[in-house]
Amino acid sequence: MILLDLKDEFKMGDLLGRGNFAKVHSCTRKGDPDETKYALKTIEKANIKKCQRNIQSVLQEIDILRKLQHSHVIKLHEVYESNKYIHLVLSYLDGGELFERIKSRHVYQEKTAMSVMKNMLEALRYMHENKVVHRDLKPENLILASKDNDYDLRIADFGLASFVKEGEVLKLRCGSPGYVAPEILEDVGYDEKSDVFSAGVILYVLLTGRPVFRGYNLNEILLKNKRCDIEYPDKYWSKISNQAKEIVEKLLKKNPNERISAADALQHEWFNQDEKEMND
């Protein structure tokens, strides 16, 4: 970490977002003739010091981002620390969250959904090979590189991510309702296959514009999520290729031992279809 006042190095820009422990602003490096934008994640030490687990999570997030160097994973450039704050200087992406793009598109064309999924699975394969589990994969944590592109994404927000050793299972219950893998909700231990389930939920949403687990309240959604109660109404799936439905089903297997891996999913024939096959 660089122990100096970040404001001596960077000019702060607009607020991009905020969470429980952090704020994200745009920023530019002072004296940079190109005025390259970065995303600055600022974590207030006073907040994370209230809980030892929060401190460890921040340190682990930094370790993970330093380790991961992939074209579809958000890039960490520098870390600054002052008496009150820890600052992460990350790549700035102006395409916004995939969540917002889904809302504006309602439903992705299957060919575009395929490109989104291929990029996400390639990043997951790389992460899992490096023994990293994201644990909170959802459209809000997938950032698009450009407003002119619907599929060039980066996996972001590694605040809940963890390393996992070979043969180890994680126990911490975390994730987002409607996207979290059933084994996490069942408290039976989980590994990188939990990310694959979340990817399957995202693909379902991209293709249909509908959530997988619907309910009138959070408890109802979580119960369906835990039971893995999934329906494929013909109204929404009749125009989607059989190969797309098949890969969704393989990604959303309740039993993680039966669930396809990110690496194997990339070998599925869906990714080798041409446009005519998808429209037949």
N, C-alpha and C positions, 0 to 999 in steps of 0.2 A: 504494500500500500504506500501511496505517496503522502507524506505527512506535511501538508501545507494547505493554505486557504484556497479552495477551489476557485473562488471569485477572482483571484489574481490571474487565473489561467483561462477562465471561460466567461462568456457573456450569457446571462440567463435569458430564456425566451418564454414562450407561452406554457401554461400548465396543460399537460396532455392527459393526466389522470391521477387518481389517488386511491390508496388502499388503506388498510388498518394501520400499517406501520411505515408507509412510504408515499412519496409524491414523485411524479415524473414530469419533468419540464423538457422542452427543447432547449438546446444551447449551441453556441458556436465558440470555437477557440479564438481568443483574442490574437489579432495579428495574422490570422489565416486569410490570405488573399482570396481563396476560393469560398470562404465562409461556409465550410462543410458543416451541416447540421448533425447533432448527436441527440440521443435521448438520455437525459440525466435522471437516474433513479436515486432519490435522496432518502435515506433511512435515518430517523432520529434515534440516537442511542438511548435516550431516556425511556423511550417506549419499549425497546426490545430488552433492556436490562431488567424489566419487571418479571421476565420469565427466562430461565436458562435455556429452555428449548428454543425460544425465539433467537437467542444469540447464536446457538449452534446452527439453526436454519439459515441465518444470514451468511455465516462462514462457509457452510456447505454449498449454498447457492453460488458464492464466489468461486469456490474450488471447482464446482461442476462447470460453470461458464468458462473458466480458464481452460478446462480440459477439452471442452467440446468445440471443435472447429469444423463446421459444416455449413454448406451454402443455404440450408433451410433451417438453421438454428440461429437465434439472435446472437450477435457477436458482442462480447465484452472487450472494450478497448483499454480501459484503465480503471483503477480503483483509487479513490482519494479518501483520506480520513482526517477529520479534525476533532476537536474536543467534544463536539456535540453531534457530529454527523458522520455517516459513511455514504459516499457517493459512488455509484456505478455509472461509468460512461459507456453507453451502449449505442449500437447503430440506430440511426433514425430512419424510420420507414413511414412514408406518407400515404400508404394505401388504406390505413385504418384496420380495424378488427374484421376478421372474417364474419363475425356475428352481424356487424352492420351491413356488410355486403350481402349476406343471406337475406336480411330483412328487406333490402332494396330490390333484390332479384326475385324473392319468394322461393323460386325453384331454380337450381342450376341445370343447364343442359348436361346430359349425361357425359358428353365428351369433356366438358370443362370440369365436371365433378371428378372425372377420371384423372385429370391433370392435377387437381388439388390433392387427391388421395395419393397419387404416386409420389408427389413431393413430400407429403407428410409421412408416408410409410418409409421413404428413403431416409428421412431424418430419424425416425424411430428405430429403424434397423441399425443405424450408426450409433445412436444413443444406447441401445440395448447391447450392442457389441462392446460398448465401453462401460457397461454395467451401471447405467444411469436410468432411473425410472422417473418420469415427469410427475405423475400422480394427480394432475389437475388439467388434463387435456380437454379443451372445450373451444368453441369458436371464438370466445373472447380472448383466448390466449394464443390465437393464431393471427399474426399480423401480416398484412399484404404489403409487398414492397412498393407497389404503385397503384394509383387510382385508375390507371388504364389497363390493369391486368387483374384477372379474377382468380389466379391460381398460384402466382409466385409468392409463396408465403414463408414466414419464419416462425418456428415454435418459440414462444416467449414465456416470461413469468415463471422462473424456476424456483420460486419461493417455497414450494412444497416438494421439490424434487429431492431424490435421495440416491446415493450409491447403493447397490445391492450386490453382495458377493455370490459367487457360484454356489447354487444349492441353498442359499439363504432365502427366508421369507420375511417380508416386512409386516409389521403389526399395526402401525399407526393408522387409525381410521381418518381418512381425509379425502378430498375430492369434492365435486359439485353434484348435487342431486340431479338425476336424469342422465348423467354422463359417467358416473362412477361404476366400477366393475362390481358385480354381485358379491364376489369373494371378500371385498373390502367391507361391505355392509354386513357380511355374515361373520366377520371377525375370525376367519380361519387362516389368515396369513395370505400373502400375495407376492407376486414378483412383477417382472416387466410385462407379462401378459395383460395386466390391468390396463396399461396404456392402449393395448390393441383393442380392448372392448370399447374404450372411449372413442377410438378412431372409427369403430364401426357405427357408433351412435352418430358421430358427425357425418359420416357418409349417408346414413339413413336420412338425416335432416337435409343434406344437400340435394338428394334425389327427390324427396317428397315435399319439402317445405314444412314438415310436421315433426313435432317431438316424438321420440320413441315411446316414452312413458308419460302418458297423459293422466291428469287428475285434477280434482277440484281444490286440493290443498297439498302442501308439502308432504304430509304424512302419506297421502295416497300415492303420490309420485314415488316416494322412497320405497313404499311397499312393493309396487310394481317393478321398480328398479331392482330391488333385492330378489324378488321371485323370478326376474327376467321374463316378465309377461310381455311378449312382443307380438304384435299383429301386423299383417301385411295386406291391408285392404286393397281389393282389386281396383277400386276407384283411383288409387294413387300409384299402383304398381303395374297396371296393365300395359302402360306405354314404356316401361323400363325393361331393359334386356334381361333375359334369364341369367346371364353371366353376372350382371350387376347384383341381382337379388341373391345369387348364390354366394358371392363374396361377402355381402352384408351378413348373411346367415352364418358364414364361417367365422367372421370377426366377432359376432355377437353370441357365440356359444356360451352358455352359462358356466359350464365346467371349463376352467382354464386349460386343463390337460387336453381337451378336445378342440380348443380354440387355436386357430392358425396363428403363426408368428408373423411379425412384420416382414421378415425376410421371405418366408414362404408365400405370403400374400402378394408380394411383388411378382411372383412367378405365375400368378393366376391368369388364365386365358383372357379375362376381362380386359387386361391392359394391352392385349395384342389384337383386340377387335378393330375393325375399321368402321368408319361412320355409317356405312350402308348396313352393316350387321346390327348396329345399335338401333337403327330406325326400322328394321324389319319386324 
